[in-house]
Amino acid sequence: MENPLTFPKGFLSCAKNVGIKDETLDFTVIYSEVRAAAAAMFTQNQFCGAPVVVGKEHIKNGYLQAFVINSKNANVATGEQGIEDVHHIIDTLAEELAVNPEDILPSSTGVIGVPLPVKNILAGIPGLKKELTKEALQKSAEAIMTTDTFPKYRKEQVGNATVCAIAKGSGMIEPNMATMLSYIVTDAEIAPEHLQKILKRAVNVSFNMVSVDGDTSTSDTVAIMANGLAGPVDLDEFERVLTAMLISLAKDLARDGEGATKLVEVSVSGANSEPEAKRMVKAIINSPLVKTAIFGADPNWGRIISTIGNADFTIDPAKVSVSFGDLIVFKEGEPTAPNQEELAKYLKGNNIGIFVSLGQGPGNATGWGCDLSYDYVRINGEYTT
């Protein structure tokens, strides 16, 4: 029986410690034995990292053959030296793998404003091709972690093809056209132009709908390679499977938010449009008052009402309904006098659902976040130390 953590046909990876972190995995290369169709989305943060600058150029031709990622150092706000370091790593890796440098997509994640320890990384590249293995999916997921508490990976089948995805992210998460870091590989045959459209649609309802703290990262990247070794697939089925995988990973990110104790799912229906519904979802997920109330299991549903009222579009309070799970607290403009003890008990659970109906139109959206605990402050107060 095949190891469930193996890569699709033609994909291999290597994960190792190159001395950026003290002991744990901090560097990984994911490689396709043949040149693969590719697509990617990146952060819109204007202080994007050096790897993002280079990656945007390399993805333009629609093909890649490798991802190279390091953790603990983001290579952001490092000036021209940061760009030079990225090219030095790519050129060295390209020579080791016997591929074109332009077919390598780089990423870095971690502390901002610190020069990348490029010598450590370069020292870990010679002989790497012999270390590549089909069984390193989980190890690659571990190597890209920063404050994550567990590796995040998925594997699914689409016809004869296999799709694998890994992701990292625990804090500084409020995506805008991408999120955190996520890498997807498949042996399905899909043209680059179709791959980009499929990826964008899948990301917009998954990673773009998760938020931990409302801060966009400078390094956000999600990228996919499709090397075609398993032949063509039904594109609608592929998109359905990919979207489900990325939604599942998005929930993992929210569940693993820095200091988080609860996964929060917010669904908004009845908005005038989908963009309005998305903005309302994000407003509720990101509200510190809502997040802290959920952490403390405080049945103060007025905080949801207040957040709804702060919308940047017109609402009709008389049409609004709110519920926590199956517990309706406000229906069409009127309070329903919910059982406070029952509501408090529900809020003590690990998975909290908040459902809002605006009663105005066809727009709906769902997103994921987490509570805000004491540990969030501790983790970020000690981040560089």
Secondary structure as the mmCIF struct_conf table of DSSP 4:
data_model
#
loop_
_struct_conf.conf_type_id
_struct_conf.id
_struct_conf.beg_label_comp_id
_struct_conf.beg_label_asym_id
_struct_conf.beg_label_seq_id
_struct_conf.end_label_comp_id
_struct_conf.end_label_asym_id
_struct_conf.end_label_seq_id
TURN_TY1_P TURN_TY1_P1 PRO A 4 LEU A 5
HELX_LH_PP_P HELX_LH_PP_P1 THR A 6 PRO A 8
TURN_TY1_P TURN_TY1_P2 LYS A 9 GLY A 10
STRN STRN1 PHE A 11 LYS A 16
BEND BEND1 GLY A 19 THR A 24
STRN STRN2 PHE A 27 PHE A 42
TURN_TY1_P TURN_TY1_P3 GLN A 46 PHE A 47
HELX_RH_AL_P HELX_RH_AL_P1 ALA A 50 HIS A 58
HELX_RH_3T_P HELX_RH_3T_P1 ILE A 59 ASN A 61
BEND BEND2 GLY A 62 GLY A 62
STRN STRN3 TYR A 63 ASN A 73
BEND BEND3 ALA A 77 ALA A 77
HELX_RH_AL_P HELX_RH_AL_P2 GLY A 79 LEU A 97
TURN_TY1_P TURN_TY1_P4 ALA A 98 ALA A 98
BEND BEND4 VAL A 99 VAL A 99
HELX_RH_3T_P HELX_RH_3T_P2 PRO A 101 ASP A 103
STRN STRN4 ILE A 104 VAL A 111
BEND BEND5 ILE A 112 VAL A 114
HELX_RH_AL_P HELX_RH_AL_P3 VAL A 118 ALA A 123
TURN_TY1_P TURN_TY1_P5 GLY A 124 GLY A 124
TURN_TY1_P TURN_TY1_P6 PRO A 126 GLY A 127
HELX_RH_3T_P HELX_RH_3T_P3 LEU A 128 GLU A 131
STRN STRN5 THR A 133 THR A 133
TURN_TY1_P TURN_TY1_P7 LYS A 134 GLU A 135
HELX_RH_AL_P HELX_RH_AL_P4 LEU A 137 ALA A 143
TURN_TY1_P TURN_TY1_P8 ILE A 144 ILE A 144
BEND BEND6 THR A 146 THR A 147
BEND BEND7 THR A 149 PHE A 150
STRN STRN6 LYS A 152 VAL A 158
TURN_TY1_P TURN_TY1_P9 GLY A 159 ASN A 160
STRN STRN7 ALA A 161 LYS A 168
BEND BEND8 SER A 170 MET A 172
BEND BEND9 ASN A 176 ALA A 178
BEND BEND10 MET A 180 MET A 180
STRN STRN8 LEU A 181 GLU A 189
HELX_RH_AL_P HELX_RH_AL_P5 PRO A 192 ASN A 204
TURN_TY1_P TURN_TY1_P10 VAL A 205 SER A 206
HELX_RH_3T_P HELX_RH_3T_P4 PHE A 207 MET A 209
STRN STRN9 VAL A 210 VAL A 210
BEND BEND11 VAL A 212 GLY A 214
BEND BEND12 THR A 218 SER A 219
STRN STRN10 THR A 221 PRO A 232
HELX_RH_AL_P HELX_RH_AL_P6 LEU A 235 ARG A 255
TURN_TY1_P TURN_TY1_P11 ASP A 256 ASP A 256
TURN_TY1_P TURN_TY1_P12 GLU A 258 GLY A 259
STRN STRN11 LEU A 263 ALA A 271
BEND BEND13 ASN A 272 SER A 273
HELX_RH_AL_P HELX_RH_AL_P7 GLU A 274 ASN A 286
HELX_RH_AL_P HELX_RH_AL_P8 PRO A 288 PHE A 295
TURN_TY1_P TURN_TY1_P13 GLY A 296 ALA A 297
TURN_TY1_P TURN_TY1_P14 TRP A 301 TRP A 301
HELX_RH_AL_P HELX_RH_AL_P9 GLY A 302 GLY A 309
TURN_TY1_P TURN_TY1_P15 ASN A 310 ASN A 310
BEND BEND14 ASP A 312 PHE A 313
HELX_RH_3T_P HELX_RH_3T_P5 PRO A 317 LYS A 319
STRN STRN12 SER A 321 PHE A 324
TURN_TY1_P TURN_TY1_P16 GLY A 325 ASP A 326
STRN STRN13 LEU A 327 LYS A 331
TURN_TY1_P TURN_TY1_P17 GLU A 332 GLY A 333
STRN STRN14 GLU A 334 PRO A 335
HELX_RH_AL_P HELX_RH_AL_P10 GLN A 340 LEU A 347
TURN_TY1_P TURN_TY1_P18 LYS A 348 LYS A 348
BEND BEND15 GLY A 349 ASN A 350
STRN STRN15 ASN A 351 SER A 357
BEND BEND16 GLN A 360 PRO A 362
STRN STRN16 GLY A 363 CYS A 370
HELX_RH_AL_P HELX_RH_AL_P11 TYR A 374 GLY A 381
TURN_TY1_P TURN_TY1_P19 GLU A 382 THR A 384
#
